Every structure is written in C-alpha cells, then in structure tokens.
C-alpha cells in the first residue's frame, strides 16, 4: 500500500487507504445470512468485525426475479477507511 497524503491545515499527514470487501448472501425477508471477506484490509479483527456488523446493520431492497418477486441474492459491499502513518 502506498501512502496517500491528506492535507490538514498547515501540514500534510501520510495515510494509507485500507479497503475491505465482503460478499453477503441474503434470504427473505432481505437480511444477511452469510458473510465472507473477498479482499482483506490486512487486519483480521477488523475484517471479522465488519462481517459481524453486516448481519445487524446492512439493509436493502431485495433482489427480484423477472416477475417482480423477491428472491435471495448475493451482494458485494466495500468498506474504505484510512490509517494514519
């Protein structure tokens, strides 16, 4: 990971962008039923916490079939955050 620079007033602080991607599966009603990391942030505890929180916090409209009926689906979620260096 290469540092990016964030301007804060008179100085620039190096920071590293961390990206975590998870894949969730849903059921009906649309709730997360499984979660797995597809791109780690490099911090296993943080990755696990994002998956844990996805069960309680992620809400969305369900996927629909061609007749407009709700169906279980797979969704991708990306969390981006920064670590100061």
Secondary structure, DSSP 8 states (H G I E B T S, - for coil): ---EEEEETTEEEEEEEEEEEEEEEEETTTEEEEEEEEE--S-HHHHHHHHHHHHHH-----EE-TTS-EE--EEEEEEEEEEE-
